Amino acid sequence: MIVAAALPLVAEYGAAVTTSQIARAAGIGEATIFRAFKDKDEVLDACVAEAVGTDHVLRELAAISLDEPLADRLAEAAEALRAHMERMGTVVGALHASGHRRGRGPGAGPRDGEDPPPDSRAQSVTALRNAVIELIEPDRTAFRLSPEKVAAAFLGLLFTRLQTPATDADAPLTPEELIAVLLHGTLNAPGSA
């Protein structure tokens, strides 16, 4: 409840958000925050963990009906993943811009008494890839490549699209264009070049 209330405030104010603002947004007393968290930095770290965590987007991907046409499934997946990346970038970017460093300092490792975290980035990427594979699997026979390779291509195109600066002359692919390239290539008549 505290982290959910804090996320939009952290996205807006970065590390300048106050525990008083968070408490008001959560509908609790400020002292309640400090029963759950040691200090504001722990609240901010919990917000980063929530923003970069994949639980929410994995639930969205799992909710996509496998009865829908493949292009529709992939469009929904692209939107869910775009929203996840945007949410993550907004929260992490706001904290970084306001001077907050995760782990309380550059290169800081785990706190005393804590085990180092597992390679959570690799685990997250694997979980996302597996969720996309599940969306593709019903159409396995339609592809020249395995669902694993198609999922890797989809995620590669999608993440490249999200990192491309938008300009009028060279706008990134829309989700529909990305899916069309993935499913049909870029040639007007495949095999004619």
C-alpha positions in Angstrom: 0.0 0.0 0.0 2.8 2.4 0.9 4.9 1.6 -2.2 1.8 1.8 -4.5 0.9 5.2 -3.1 4.5 6.4 -3.3 5.2 5.3 -7.0 3.4 8.2 -8.7 4.9 10.7 -6.3 8.4 9.3 -6.8 7.8 9.5 -10.6 6.8 13.2 -10.2 9.2 14.4 -7.5 12.0 11.9 -7.5 14.0 11.7 -4.3 12.5 15.1 -3.3 9.2 13.4 -2.3 8.6 13.6 1.4 7.4 10.9 3.7 4.6 13.3 4.6 3.4 13.3 1.0 3.6 9.5 0.8 1.6 9.1 4.0 -1.1 11.5 2.7 -1.3 9.6 -0.6 -1.5 6.3 1.3 -4.1 7.6 3.7 -2.0 6.7 6.7 0.0 8.6 9.4 3.6 9.3 8.6 4.8 7.2 11.6 3.2 4.2 9.9 5.8 4.5 7.1 8.6 4.2 9.6 7.1 1.0 11.1 7.4 -0.6 7.7 10.6 1.1 6.5 13.7 2.1 8.3 13.9 5.4 6.4 12.9 7.2 3.3 15.8 5.6 1.3 14.2 2.2 2.0 10.9 3.5 0.7 12.6 4.8 -2.5 14.5 1.5 -2.9 11.2 -0.4 -2.6 9.7 1.9 -5.3 12.6 1.1 -7.6 12.2 -2.7 -6.9 8.5 -2.4 -7.7 9.0 -0.4 -10.8 11.6 -2.7 -12.3 9.9 -5.9 -11.1 8.2 -7.9 -13.7 5.3 -9.4 -11.7 2.8 -6.8 -13.0 3.7 -7.1 -16.7 3.9 -10.9 -16.5 0.3 -11.0 -15.1 -0.8 -8.8 -18.1 1.0 -11.1 -20.6 -0.6 -14.2 -19.0 -4.0 -12.6 -19.3 -3.8 -12.3 -23.1 -6.2 -14.8 -24.6 -4.5 -17.4 -26.7 -7.7 -17.6 -28.8 -7.0 -14.2 -30.3 -5.2 -13.9 -33.6 -1.4 -13.9 -33.3 -1.0 -10.3 -34.4 -3.5 -9.2 -31.8 -1.7 -11.1 -29.1 1.6 -9.6 -30.0 0.1 -6.1 -30.2 -1.3 -6.5 -26.6 2.1 -7.9 -25.5 3.9 -4.9 -27.1 1.6 -2.5 -25.3 2.1 -4.2 -21.9 5.8 -4.3 -22.3 6.0 -0.7 -23.5 4.0 0.4 -20.4 6.3 -1.6 -18.2 9.4 0.0 -19.7 7.9 3.5 -19.5 6.9 3.0 -15.8 10.4 1.7 -15.0 12.1 4.5 -16.9 10.0 7.2 -15.3 10.6 6.1 -11.7 14.3 5.2 -12.1 14.9 8.4 -14.2 13.2 10.7 -11.7 15.2 9.2 -8.8 18.4 9.4 -10.8 17.8 13.0 -11.9 17.2 14.0 -8.3 20.4 12.4 -7.0 19.1 9.2 -5.5 21.4 6.2 -6.0 19.9 2.7 -5.5 21.8 0.9 -2.7 22.8 4.3 -1.1 25.9 5.0 -3.1 27.7 4.3 -6.3 28.7 0.7 -6.5 27.3 -0.1 -3.1 26.8 -3.8 -2.5 24.3 -5.4 -0.2 23.8 -4.0 3.3 25.5 -5.7 6.3 23.9 -9.1 6.9 22.3 -9.3 3.5 23.1 -11.8 0.8 23.9 -10.4 -2.6 20.8 -10.4 -4.9 20.6 -13.0 -7.6 21.0 -11.9 -11.2 17.5 -10.5 -11.2 17.9 -8.7 -14.5 18.7 -12.0 -16.3 15.8 -13.7 -14.4 13.4 -10.9 -15.5 14.5 -11.1 -19.1 14.1 -14.9 -19.1 10.6 -14.6 -17.5 9.5 -12.0 -20.1 10.9 -14.1 -23.0 9.1 -17.2 -21.6 5.8 -15.3 -21.4 6.2 -14.2 -25.0 7.0 -17.7 -26.1 3.7 -18.9 -24.5 1.9 -16.3 -26.6 3.6 -17.5 -29.8 3.5 -21.3 -29.1 -0.1 -21.9 -30.4 1.1 -20.7 -33.9 4.4 -22.7 -33.8 3.8 -24.4 -37.1 3.3 -21.1 -38.9 6.9 -20.0 -38.3 10.2 -21.0 -40.0 11.9 -20.4 -36.7 11.3 -21.8 -33.2 9.0 -19.8 -30.9 12.1 -19.1 -28.8 13.8 -17.3 -31.7 10.6 -15.5 -32.7 10.2 -14.3 -29.1 13.8 -13.1 -29.1 13.3 -11.2 -32.4 10.0 -9.7 -31.1 11.7 -8.5 -27.8 14.7 -7.3 -29.7 12.6 -5.2 -32.1 10.4 -3.9 -29.3 13.2 -2.9 -27.0 15.1 -1.3 -29.9 11.9 0.6 -30.8 11.6 1.8 -27.2 15.2 3.1 -27.1 14.9 5.0 -30.5 14.5 8.7 -30.0 11.3 9.9 -31.7 11.8 12.4 -34.5 9.4 13.4 -37.2 11.7 12.2 -40.0 12.7 8.9 -38.4 9.9 7.9 -36.0 10.3 4.5 -34.3 8.1 1.7 -35.6 4.6 1.7 -34.3 3.6 -1.6 -32.6 1.6 -2.6 -35.7 4.6 -1.9 -38.0 6.9 -3.8 -35.6 4.5 -6.8 -35.7 4.2 -6.6 -39.5 8.0 -6.7 -39.9 8.2 -9.6 -37.5 5.5 -11.6 -39.2 5.9 -10.6 -42.8 9.4 -9.0 -43.2 10.0 -5.7 -45.0 9.9 -6.8 -48.6 6.7 -6.1 -50.6 7.0 -9.6 -52.0 9.2 -11.8 -49.8 11.8 -13.7 -51.8 11.8 -11.1 -54.6 15.0 -9.3 -53.6 
